[in-house]
Amino acid sequence: MIRLSTALLFPSLALAAAWIAGGCAPAAKPAAPAAKTADNDHAGHDDHADHVHPETLAEGIAELETAVKDVAEKLGSGAKEAADDAVHAVGHLLGDLEELLKKQELTADIKEAGTKALAELGECFDKLDVAMHAAEGEGESPATVHASVSERVMAAVTVLKERFAGDKATGENK
């Protein structure tokens, strides 16, 4: 009997030592999968190496107006992949316009109007991008989202055209 007790004593002590050293904290919970967002679902898009950057605000705004129409046409025809590419092109163009706006010597109110219009467009197209990348049956359809933001988009484009199209991109605009 003493031999049996001694035989169990060493494994018991080893187990106790391991428990004391390791503590009795519960196991860590597995990390939750990252939420699917438009930002992390762009792996299928090219690196935009062929993206041509506008050289002036007027040129960029003319491109923006065309791109906005392109998104609407592609969504209207049900060409979701093509519409998605067009939405991403608008996003890159908005970034270009923001950079061009920063470089312009404009009055504070003109620059603020441009910044607000670009922010409005960014918000609208981000919302559309999220809808484009949502799982089937999750959230509003891209066409529904587009319809809900189209007036805001057109109003922002109008502000940009009025302030910066043609030779209007000076500090003396209204």
N, CA and C atoms as a LAMMPS dump frame, in Angstrom:
ITEM: TIMESTEP
0
ITEM: NUMBER OF ATOMS
522
ITEM: BOX BOUNDS ff ff ff
-5.0000000000000000e+02 5.0000000000000000e+02
-5.0000000000000000e+02 5.0000000000000000e+02
-5.0000000000000000e+02 5.0000000000000000e+02
ITEM: ATOMS id mol type element x y z
1 1 1 N 0.818 -1.173 0
2 1 2 C 0 0 0
3 1 3 C 0.872 1.25 0
4 2 1 N 1.942 1.194 0.723
5 2 2 C 2.831 2.336 0.766
6 2 3 C 3.432 2.563 -0.612
7 3 1 N 3.756 1.531 -1.302
8 3 2 C 4.293 1.681 -2.645
9 3 3 C 3.288 2.359 -3.576
10 4 1 N 2.038 2.017 -3.474
11 4 2 C 0.995 2.618 -4.304
12 4 3 C 0.874 4.097 -3.981
13 5 1 N 0.924 4.466 -2.731
14 5 2 C 0.823 5.872 -2.332
15 5 3 C 2.003 6.655 -2.857
16 6 1 N 3.192 6.112 -2.777
17 6 2 C 4.371 6.795 -3.276
18 6 3 C 4.287 6.918 -4.791
19 7 1 N 3.771 5.924 -5.445
20 7 2 C 3.643 5.97 -6.898
21 7 3 C 2.67 7.049 -7.339
22 8 1 N 1.665 7.314 -6.547
23 8 2 C 0.703 8.356 -6.873
24 8 3 C 1.158 9.725 -6.389
25 9 1 N 2.071 9.75 -5.417
26 9 2 C 2.501 11.004 -4.835
27 9 3 C 3.218 11.882 -5.863
28 10 1 N 4.158 11.352 -6.615
29 10 2 C 4.938 12.145 -7.553
30 10 3 C 4.095 12.716 -8.693
31 11 1 N 3.216 11.93 -9.316
32 11 2 C 2.365 12.537 -10.351
33 11 3 C 1.422 13.578 -9.77
34 12 1 N 0.941 13.355 -8.551
35 12 2 C 0.053 14.324 -7.915
36 12 3 C 0.778 15.623 -7.646
37 13 1 N 2.015 15.529 -7.159
38 13 2 C 2.809 16.738 -6.905
39 13 3 C 3.1 17.473 -8.214
40 14 1 N 3.394 16.753 -9.251
41 14 2 C 3.663 17.369 -10.551
42 14 3 C 2.424 18.093 -11.079
43 15 1 N 1.291 17.458 -10.909
44 15 2 C 0.035 18.07 -11.345
45 15 3 C -0.258 19.319 -10.528
46 16 1 N -0.046 19.266 -9.235
47 16 2 C -0.279 20.416 -8.362
48 16 3 C 0.661 21.556 -8.725
49 17 1 N 1.927 21.24 -8.978
50 17 2 C 2.888 22.269 -9.348
51 17 3 C 2.495 22.936 -10.67
52 18 1 N 2.057 22.158 -11.62
53 18 2 C 1.625 22.708 -12.912
54 18 3 C 0.403 23.594 -12.744
55 19 1 N -0.508 23.179 -11.897
56 19 2 C -1.719 23.966 -11.665
57 19 3 C -1.386 25.28 -10.991
58 20 1 N -0.494 25.253 -9.993
59 20 2 C -0.102 26.467 -9.29
60 20 3 C 0.643 27.403 -10.234
61 21 1 N 1.557 26.878 -11.019
62 21 2 C 2.343 27.706 -11.938
63 21 3 C 1.477 28.305 -13.04
64 22 1 N 0.531 27.54 -13.534
65 22 2 C -0.304 28.008 -14.641
66 22 3 C -1.524 28.773 -14.189
67 23 1 N -1.901 28.674 -12.964
68 23 2 C -3.09 29.345 -12.489
69 23 3 C -4.322 28.597 -12.934
70 24 1 N -5.442 29.13 -12.567
71 24 2 C -6.683 28.464 -12.928
72 24 3 C -7.575 29.383 -13.735
73 25 1 N -6.946 30.25 -14.513
74 25 2 C -7.725 31.171 -15.332
75 25 3 C -8.451 30.394 -16.421
76 26 1 N -9.644 30.835 -16.758
77 26 2 C -10.363 30.146 -17.83
78 26 3 C -9.625 30.32 -19.149
79 27 1 N -9.849 29.405 -20.024
80 27 2 C -9.212 29.475 -21.338
81 27 3 C -9.659 30.732 -22.068
82 28 1 N -8.755 31.286 -22.819
83 28 2 C -9.08 32.488 -23.574
84 28 3 C -10.129 32.162 -24.629
85 29 1 N -11.039 33.11 -24.825
86 29 2 C -12.061 32.927 -25.855
87 29 3 C -11.422 33.09 -27.216
88 30 1 N -11.868 32.322 -28.189
89 30 2 C -11.308 32.498 -29.537
90 30 3 C -11.686 33.87 -30.072
91 31 1 N -10.806 34.429 -30.856
92 31 2 C -11.057 35.751 -31.426
93 31 3 C -12.258 35.684 -32.353
94 32 1 N -13.091 36.705 -32.269
95 32 2 C -14.256 36.779 -33.146
96 32 3 C -13.779 37.103 -34.553
97 33 1 N -14.428 36.565 -35.549
98 33 2 C -14.017 36.899 -36.913
99 33 3 C -14.248 38.38 -37.166
100 34 1 N -13.384 38.962 -37.97
101 34 2 C -13.502 40.383 -38.281
102 34 3 C -14.815 40.629 -39.013
103 35 1 N -15.44 41.743 -38.673
104 35 2 C -16.678 42.111 -39.346
105 35 3 C -16.378 42.4 -40.809
106 36 1 N -17.266 41.99 -41.67
107 36 2 C -17.077 42.221 -43.094
108 36 3 C -17.472 43.659 -43.395
109 37 1 N -16.523 44.407 -43.911
110 37 2 C -16.783 45.79 -44.283
111 37 3 C -16.357 45.991 -45.723
112 38 1 N -16.743 47.105 -46.232
113 38 2 C -16.349 47.417 -47.601
114 38 3 C -14.832 47.559 -47.69
115 39 1 N -14.2 48.104 -46.644
116 39 2 C -12.763 48.313 -46.679
117 39 3 C -11.977 47.011 -46.757
118 40 1 N -12.445 45.942 -46.093
119 40 2 C -11.66 44.715 -46.121
120 40 3 C -12.169 43.733 -47.163
121 41 1 N -13.038 44.16 -48.035
122 41 2 C -13.563 43.278 -49.066
123 41 3 C -13.149 43.75 -50.46
124 42 1 N -11.995 44.348 -50.55
125 42 2 C -11.559 44.9 -51.82
126 42 3 C -10.446 44.084 -52.455
127 43 1 N -10.256 42.871 -51.983
128 43 2 C -9.172 42.047 -52.506
129 43 3 C -9.335 41.76 -54
130 44 1 N -10.547 41.731 -54.48
131 44 2 C -10.792 41.411 -55.88
132 44 3 C -10.563 42.571 -56.827
133 45 1 N -10.26 43.725 -56.289
134 45 2 C -10.081 44.891 -57.148
135 45 3 C -8.624 45.042 -57.517
136 46 1 N -8.384 45.569 -58.708
137 46 2 C -6.999 45.743 -59.133
138 46 3 C -6.339 46.834 -58.302
139 47 1 N -5.058 47.032 -58.521
140 47 2 C -4.33 48.015 -57.731
141 47 3 C -4.469 49.424 -58.29
142 48 1 N -5.318 49.607 -59.256
143 48 2 C -5.635 50.907 -59.84
144 48 3 C -4.418 51.561 -60.481
145 49 1 N -3.514 50.732 -60.987
146 49 2 C -2.325 51.256 -61.648
147 49 3 C -2.704 52.073 -62.887
148 50 1 N -3.842 51.758 -63.488
149 50 2 C -4.258 52.479 -64.687
150 50 3 C -5.093 53.715 -64.352
151 51 1 N -5.211 54.005 -63.081
152 51 2 C -5.988 55.156 -62.638
153 51 3 C -5.265 56.441 -63.031
154 52 1 N -5.913 57.264 -63.832
155 52 2 C -5.348 58.53 -64.264
156 52 3 C -5.842 59.613 -63.316
157 53 1 N -4.922 60.362 -62.775
158 53 2 C -5.273 61.411 -61.823
159 53 3 C -5.555 62.721 -62.558
160 54 1 N -6.659 63.381 -62.224
161 54 2 C -6.924 64.672 -62.857
162 54 3 C -5.878 65.696 -62.413
163 55 1 N -5.585 66.624 -63.298
164 55 2 C -4.572 67.638 -62.983
165 55 3 C -5.179 68.896 -62.394
166 56 1 N -6.473 69.117 -62.625
167 56 2 C -7.134 70.313 -62.093
168 56 3 C -8.457 69.914 -61.447
169 57 1 N -8.969 70.799 -60.603
170 57 2 C -10.287 70.56 -60.016
171 57 3 C -11.354 70.479 -61.101
172 58 1 N -11.291 71.361 -62.065
173 58 2 C -12.303 71.358 -63.138
174 58 3 C -12.292 70.037 -63.893
175 59 1 N -11.1 69.532 -64.196
176 59 2 C -10.981 68.256 -64.886
177 59 3 C -11.53 67.124 -64.01
178 60 1 N -11.196 67.148 -62.74
179 60 2 C -11.668 66.12 -61.814
180 60 3 C -13.17 66.141 -61.635
181 61 1 N -13.734 67.33 -61.59
182 61 2 C -15.189 67.437 -61.422
183 61 3 C -15.909 66.952 -62.673
184 62 1 N -15.352 67.228 -63.841
185 62 2 C -15.949 66.708 -65.076
186 62 3 C -15.9 65.175 -65.069
187 63 1 N -14.768 64.605 -64.619
188 63 2 C -14.658 63.152 -64.513
189 63 3 C -15.648 62.607 -63.484
190 64 1 N -15.794 63.323 -62.377
191 64 2 C -16.716 62.9 -61.322
192 64 3 C -18.145 62.847 -61.841
193 65 1 N -18.538 63.857 -62.568
194 65 2 C -19.895 63.897 -63.108
195 65 3 C -20.146 62.69 -64.022
196 66 1 N -19.186 62.366 -64.844
197 66 2 C -19.297 61.199 -65.723
198 66 3 C -19.334 59.906 -64.908
199 67 1 N -18.476 59.817 -63.888
200 67 2 C -18.407 58.611 -63.062
201 67 3 C -19.699 58.382 -62.28
202 68 1 N -20.308 59.453 -61.788
203 68 2 C -21.571 59.345 -61.052
204 68 3 C -22.662 58.795 -61.976
205 69 1 N -22.705 59.287 -63.203
206 69 2 C -23.67 58.776 -64.183
207 69 3 C -23.39 57.314 -64.513
208 70 1 N -22.12 56.963 -64.596
209 70 2 C -21.71 55.595 -64.902
210 70 3 C -22.198 54.63 -63.814
211 71 1 N -22.057 55.026 -62.562
212 71 2 C -22.538 54.184 -61.454
213 71 3 C -24.042 53.959 -61.595
214 72 1 N -24.779 55.037 -61.836
215 72 2 C -26.233 54.938 -61.961
216 72 3 C -26.639 54.017 -63.112
217 73 1 N -25.974 54.164 -64.247
218 73 2 C -26.301 53.324 -65.41
219 73 3 C -26.016 51.854 -65.135
220 74 1 N -24.89 51.577 -64.517
221 74 2 C -24.519 50.184 -64.251
222 74 3 C -25.424 49.552 -63.208
223 75 1 N -25.787 50.308 -62.198
224 75 2 C -26.74 49.772 -61.214
225 75 3 C -28.099 49.554 -61.862
226 76 1 N -28.511 50.499 -62.703
227 76 2 C -29.8 50.389 -63.38
228 76 3 C -29.884 49.194 -64.308
229 77 1 N -28.75 48.808 -64.884
230 77 2 C -28.752 47.663 -65.798
231 77 3 C -28.511 46.342 -65.077
232 78 1 N -28.281 46.405 -63.763
233 78 2 C -28.064 45.184 -62.99
234 78 3 C -26.647 44.639 -63.071
235 79 1 N -25.728 45.415 -63.603
236 79 2 C -24.331 44.986 -63.72
237 79 3 C -23.598 45.298 -62.418
238 80 1 N -23.817 44.436 -61.417
239 80 2 C -23.307 44.707 -60.067
240 80 3 C -21.786 44.81 -60.022
241 81 1 N -21.062 43.899 -60.662
242 81 2 C -19.593 43.946 -60.635
243 81 3 C -19.083 45.224 -61.298
244 82 1 N -19.655 45.564 -62.428
245 82 2 C -19.244 46.784 -63.125
246 82 3 C -19.586 48.014 -62.287
247 83 1 N -20.739 47.991 -61.63
248 83 2 C -21.123 49.102 -60.758
249 83 3 C -20.166 49.208 -59.574
250 84 1 N -19.767 48.063 -59.043
251 84 2 C -18.821 48.056 -57.928
252 84 3 C -17.502 48.692 -58.345
253 85 1 N -17.014 48.328 -59.519
254 85 2 C -15.776 48.937 -60.025
255 85 3 C -15.948 50.441 -60.206
256 86 1 N -17.104 50.856 -60.69
257 86 2 C -17.372 52.278 -60.883
258 86 3 C -17.432 53.017 -59.552
259 87 1 N -18.004 52.387 -58.527
260 87 2 C -18.053 52.995 -57.188
261 87 3 C -16.633 53.187 -56.661
262 88 1 N -15.792 52.188 -56.868
263 88 2 C -14.406 52.304 -56.411
264 88 3 C -13.659 53.388 -57.186
265 89 1 N -13.952 53.529 -58.458
266 89 2 C -13.336 54.588 -59.26
267 89 3 C -13.743 55.956 -58.713
268 90 1 N -15.006 56.099 -58.315
269 90 2 C -15.461 57.356 -57.715
270 90 3 C -14.688 57.615 -56.421
271 91 1 N -14.498 56.578 -55.633
272 91 2 C -13.755 56.743 -54.382
273 91 3 C -12.345 57.257 -54.614
274 92 1 N -11.674 56.712 -55.619
275 92 2 C -10.323 57.177 -55.936
276 92 3 C -10.349 58.608 -56.462
277 93 1 N -11.342 58.91 -57.26
278 93 2 C -11.475 60.262 -57.805
279 93 3 C -11.746 61.272 -56.693
280 94 1 N -12.548 60.89 -55.708
281 94 2 C -12.797 61.789 -54.573
282 94 3 C -11.501 62.073 -53.819
283 95 1 N -10.676 61.057 -53.672
284 95 2 C -9.37 61.269 -53.032
285 95 3 C -8.508 62.237 -53.833
286 96 1 N -8.523 62.08 -55.148
287 96 2 C -7.772 62.998 -56.007
288 96 3 C -8.291 64.431 -55.863
289 97 1 N -9.601 64.568 -55.83
290 97 2 C -10.198 65.902 -55.709
291 97 3 C -9.862 66.539 -54.362
292 98 1 N -9.85 65.75 -53.31
293 98 2 C -9.468 66.277 -51.996
294 98 3 C -8.044 66.826 -52.027
295 99 1 N -7.142 66.085 -52.66
296 99 2 C -5.75 66.539 -52.763
297 99 3 C -5.644 67.807 -53.605
298 100 1 N -6.361 67.855 -54.709
299 100 2 C -6.337 69.052 -55.549
300 100 3 C -6.909 70.252 -54.801
301 101 1 N -7.956 70.037 -54.052
302 101 2 C -8.574 71.124 -53.291
303 101 3 C -7.599 71.671 -52.248
304 102 1 N -6.866 70.803 -51.593
305 102 2 C -5.889 71.237 -50.584
306 102 3 C -4.796 72.114 -51.205
307 103 1 N -4.437 71.836 -52.444
308 103 2 C -3.349 72.553 -53.109
309 103 3 C -3.774 73.926 -53.63
310 104 1 N -5.078 74.132 -53.794
311 104 2 C -5.574 75.384 -54.347
312 104 3 C -5.492 76.507 -53.324
313 105 1 N -5.163 77.683 -53.821
314 105 2 C -5.212 78.871 -52.967
315 105 3 C -6.601 79.462 -53.123
316 106 1 N -7.442 79.139 -52.167
317 106 2 C -8.848 79.549 -52.208
318 106 3 C -9.213 80.238 -50.913
319 107 1 N -10.272 81.013 -50.96
320 107 2 C -10.764 81.599 -49.725
321 107 3 C -11.285 80.472 -48.833
322 108 1 N -11.311 80.739 -47.546
323 108 2 C -11.716 79.708 -46.58
324 108 3 C -13.127 79.194 -46.856
325 109 1 N -14.062 80.085 -47.22
326 109 2 C -15.438 79.644 -47.442
327 109 3 C -15.562 78.779 -48.699
328 110 1 N -14.776 79.09 -49.706
329 110 2 C -14.794 78.281 -50.942
330 110 3 C -14.213 76.901 -50.652
331 111 1 N -13.099 76.877 -49.956
332 111 2 C -12.456 75.603 -49.629
333 111 3 C -13.371 74.769 -48.739
334 112 1 N -14.043 75.422 -47.789
335 112 2 C -14.966 74.711 -46.894
336 112 3 C -16.144 74.125 -47.669
337 113 1 N -16.677 74.871 -48.617
338 113 2 C -17.794 74.368 -49.43
339 113 3 C -17.356 73.138 -50.222
340 114 1 N -16.162 73.18 -50.794
341 114 2 C -15.647 72.042 -51.535
342 114 3 C -15.406 70.841 -50.639
343 115 1 N -14.845 71.101 -49.467
344 115 2 C -14.571 70.026 -48.514
345 115 3 C -15.864 69.358 -48.058
346 116 1 N -16.884 70.156 -47.779
347 116 2 C -18.186 69.602 -47.349
348 116 3 C -18.829 68.777 -48.474
349 117 1 N -18.756 69.288 -49.692
350 117 2 C -19.351 68.556 -50.823
351 117 3 C -18.631 67.226 -51.04
352 118 1 N -17.309 67.235 -50.948
353 118 2 C -16.553 65.989 -51.119
354 118 3 C -16.836 65.017 -49.974
355 119 1 N -16.979 65.53 -48.763
356 119 2 C -17.31 64.667 -47.623
357 119 3 C -18.691 64.046 -47.799
358 120 1 N -19.626 64.827 -48.299
359 120 2 C -20.983 64.317 -48.553
360 120 3 C -20.941 63.2 -49.595
361 121 1 N -20.182 63.42 -50.643
362 121 2 C -20.047 62.393 -51.678
363 121 3 C -19.367 61.144 -51.112
364 122 1 N -18.347 61.343 -50.311
365 122 2 C -17.663 60.213 -49.693
366 122 3 C -18.598 59.39 -48.83
367 123 1 N -19.423 60.061 -48.046
368 123 2 C -20.388 59.359 -47.201
369 123 3 C -21.394 58.572 -48.042
370 124 1 N -21.9 59.194 -49.092
371 124 2 C -22.882 58.526 -49.957
372 124 3 C -22.288 57.305 -50.65
373 125 1 N -21.095 57.46 -51.203
374 125 2 C -20.494 56.339 -51.929
375 125 3 C -19.962 55.263 -50.986
376 126 1 N -19.574 55.646 -49.763
377 126 2 C -19.213 54.62 -48.779
378 126 3 C -20.431 53.766 -48.44
379 127 1 N -21.56 54.421 -48.261
380 127 2 C -22.798 53.689 -47.96
381 127 3 C -23.155 52.748 -49.117
382 128 1 N -22.987 53.231 -50.322
383 128 2 C -23.254 52.402 -51.495
384 128 3 C -22.26 51.243 -51.584
385 129 1 N -21.013 51.509 -51.274
386 129 2 C -19.985 50.473 -51.306
387 129 3 C -20.292 49.371 -50.293
388 130 1 N -20.725 49.756 -49.101
389 130 2 C -21.094 48.767 -48.088
390 130 3 C -22.234 47.892 -48.604
391 131 1 N -23.219 48.507 -49.244
392 131 2 C -24.34 47.735 -49.803
393 131 3 C -23.863 46.795 -50.911
394 132 1 N -22.882 47.233 -51.681
395 132 2 C -22.362 46.402 -52.774
396 132 3 C -21.695 45.139 -52.231
397 133 1 N -21.085 45.249 -51.053
398 133 2 C -20.318 44.14 -50.492
399 133 3 C -21.063 43.372 -49.407
400 134 1 N -22.305 43.734 -49.142
401 134 2 C -23.086 43.032 -48.12
402 134 3 C -23.433 41.625 -48.607
403 135 1 N -23.547 40.744 -47.653
404 135 2 C -23.951 39.377 -47.987
405 135 3 C -25.362 39.395 -48.567
406 136 1 N -25.637 38.439 -49.412
407 136 2 C -26.955 38.337 -50.058
408 136 3 C -28.054 38.356 -49.006
409 137 1 N -29.011 39.235 -49.177
410 137 2 C -30.141 39.331 -48.261
411 137 3 C -29.851 40.126 -46.996
412 138 1 N -28.662 40.675 -46.892
413 138 2 C -28.278 41.441 -45.705
414 138 3 C -28.296 42.927 -46.049
415 139 1 N -29.064 43.708 -45.335
416 139 2 C -29.12 45.14 -45.578
417 139 3 C -29.901 45.485 -46.832
418 140 1 N -29.825 46.762 -47.187
419 140 2 C -30.525 47.246 -48.375
420 140 3 C -29.743 46.888 -49.64
421 141 1 N -30.452 46.742 -50.721
422 141 2 C -29.8 46.439 -51.992
423 141 3 C -29.038 47.676 -52.472
424 142 1 N -28.011 47.482 -53.287
425 142 2 C -27.288 48.638 -53.826
426 142 3 C -28.202 49.615 -54.574
427 143 1 N -29.166 49.088 -55.321
428 143 2 C -30.082 49.971 -56.06
429 143 3 C -30.912 50.823 -55.1
430 144 1 N -31.355 50.221 -53.997
431 144 2 C -32.141 50.96 -53.005
432 144 3 C -31.283 52.034 -52.342
433 145 1 N -30.065 51.684 -51.983
434 145 2 C -29.159 52.663 -51.363
435 145 3 C -28.866 53.783 -52.351
436 146 1 N -28.606 53.421 -53.596
437 146 2 C -28.326 54.451 -54.597
438 146 3 C -29.502 55.412 -54.716
439 147 1 N -30.691 54.877 -54.761
440 147 2 C -31.884 55.735 -54.845
441 147 3 C -31.987 56.654 -53.624
442 148 1 N -31.599 56.14 -52.46
443 148 2 C -31.717 56.937 -51.237
444 148 3 C -30.674 58.044 -51.134
445 149 1 N -29.562 57.916 -51.854
446 149 2 C -28.508 58.937 -51.758
447 149 3 C -28.372 59.775 -53.025
448 150 1 N -29.12 59.455 -54.061
449 150 2 C -28.905 60.117 -55.352
450 150 3 C -29.136 61.632 -55.299
451 151 1 N -30.114 62.089 -54.542
452 151 2 C -30.345 63.537 -54.44
453 151 3 C -29.18 64.229 -53.746
454 152 1 N -28.653 63.602 -52.704
455 152 2 C -27.499 64.163 -51.989
456 152 3 C -26.28 64.207 -52.908
457 153 1 N -26.102 63.159 -53.686
458 153 2 C -24.971 63.1 -54.621
459 153 3 C -25.092 64.226 -55.634
460 154 1 N -26.258 64.372 -56.225
461 154 2 C -26.434 65.403 -57.244
462 154 3 C -26.26 66.807 -56.663
463 155 1 N -26.736 67.016 -55.442
464 155 2 C -26.576 68.324 -54.796
465 155 3 C -25.096 68.632 -54.557
466 156 1 N -24.337 67.641 -54.111
467 156 2 C -22.906 67.849 -53.867
468 156 3 C -22.149 68.094 -55.171
469 157 1 N -22.486 67.349 -56.218
470 157 2 C -21.847 67.561 -57.52
471 157 3 C -22.171 68.961 -58.037
472 158 1 N -23.394 69.405 -57.839
473 158 2 C -23.788 70.749 -58.267
474 158 3 C -22.964 71.808 -57.55
475 159 1 N -22.763 71.645 -56.24
476 159 2 C -21.935 72.597 -55.486
477 159 3 C -20.529 72.636 -56.074
478 160 1 N -19.964 71.474 -56.338
479 160 2 C -18.608 71.422 -56.888
480 160 3 C -18.546 72.08 -58.263
481 161 1 N -19.543 71.805 -59.097
482 161 2 C -19.562 72.397 -60.438
483 161 3 C -19.677 73.915 -60.346
484 162 1 N -20.564 74.393 -59.479
485 162 2 C -20.766 75.839 -59.355
486 162 3 C -19.518 76.541 -58.84
487 163 1 N -18.792 75.884 -57.952
488 163 2 C -17.635 76.511 -57.322
489 163 3 C -16.332 76.33 -58.094
490 164 1 N -16.183 75.195 -58.779
491 164 2 C -14.86 74.857 -59.292
492 164 3 C -14.787 74.483 -60.766
493 165 1 N -15.908 74.323 -61.448
494 165 2 C -15.86 73.902 -62.852
495 165 3 C -15.298 75.03 -63.711
496 166 1 N -14.701 74.647 -64.822
497 166 2 C -14.141 75.633 -65.752
498 166 3 C -13.044 76.437 -65.095
499 167 1 N -13.087 77.743 -65.236
500 167 2 C -12.056 78.608 -64.658
501 167 3 C -12.498 79.186 -63.316
502 168 1 N -13.478 78.59 -62.69
503 168 2 C -14.011 79.123 -61.445
504 168 3 C -13.173 78.778 -60.219
505 169 1 N -12.192 77.913 -60.344
506 169 2 C -11.417 77.468 -59.187
507 169 3 C -10.381 78.526 -58.792
508 170 1 N -10.891 79.678 -58.387
509 170 2 C -10.03 80.744 -57.894
510 170 3 C -10.543 81.172 -56.541
511 171 1 N -9.785 81.987 -55.875
512 171 2 C -10.177 82.468 -54.558
513 171 3 C -11.27 83.5 -54.601
514 172 1 N -11.722 83.886 -55.791
515 172 2 C -12.732 84.922 -55.892
516 172 3 C -14.122 84.391 -56.172
517 173 1 N -14.315 83.102 -56.033
518 173 2 C -15.65 82.526 -56.259
519 173 3 C -16.603 82.974 -55.179
520 174 1 N -17.876 82.889 -55.489
521 174 2 C -18.93 83.244 -54.53
522 174 3 C -19.071 82.17 -53.494
